[in-house]
Amino acid sequence: MTELKANLSKYLRMASRGTRIVVKDRDEPIAQLGPLPEDRESWRVRLSEAGRLRPGTQAWSKLRLSRLEQRVDIQASLQAVRDDPNEVPRR
């Protein structure tokens, strides 16, 4: 473990090049360093499959934005929302 701490950058470089490194504490394997799997899925796919993310259905490529007829003071609008007692309070 001391060797790993002292030469961490060297071992991470080796792992990024494909070497698998077993980390031991008093001759007991406790961790493994190595390259990431090539077929890694995106975080969105992993969370969706785990039921922790519900993907949206909006077709963003078809979304069209239109100009407002008048200018809006964003800061004043945000302040009005913050001052409104019917709004959900911030944490």
N, C-alpha and C positions, 0 to 999 in steps of 0.2 A: 504494500500500500504506500509506503514511504517513497519507493522508487517511482510509482505512478505520479504521485504529487510533484516530485522533483522534476520529472520529465514528461509532464502531461502533453505539452505541445508536440513532442516527438511521437508519442503514442497515438495522438489524434491524427497526426499526419499519416502514420502507418495504417490506421483504421480507414481513413479516407481513400487509401490506395488499395484496399481490399483485404488487409490482414485482420484476422479476428484475434482479439486479445482478451484473455481471461484474467480478471482482477481477483486476487486472492488476499485474504486477511488471515494471517497465521496459518497458511497452507489450506485454507478453506475458501473455495470459489464463492464469490459474492456478487460478481457482475461480469458483464461481457461487453467489450467495445468492438465495433466492427462497422462495415459499410451498411448503408440503408438498403433495404430490398429494392430492386429495380421496379417492380410492379406496384409500387406504393400508390394507393388511391388518394384523391384529394381529401382535405379535411371535411368538405361538404358531403362527399359520398360517405365517408366513415360515420359522421354524425347522423346522417339521414338513415343509414342502415341500422344504427344503434337506437333509433327512435328519439334522438335528442335534438333533431332539427327538422322542421317542416319546410320543404322547399316552396318557394313562391310559384305562382302560375302566370305572372305577368310576362307577356312577350315584349321585353324591353326594346327590341329592335323595331317594333311597330309603334312605339310611343311617340307622339308628336306634341311638342310644347308650343304654346301660343303666348304671345306677348300680352301683358296686362295693359288695360286701357289707361291706368293711372299709376303713378309711382307710389310705392309702398315704403314707409319708414320701418324697416325691419326691427331696429332697436326699440322703437315705440311699441310695435306689435308684441314683441317678446315681453316687454315690461308690463303691458296690459294683461297678458296671460299670467305672468307671475303675480300680479296684484289681484287677480280674480279669485275670490274666496271659494268659488266652485271648482277650481282646478285642483288636481291631485298635488299634494305638497311634495316637494323634492326631499330626498333623504338627507 
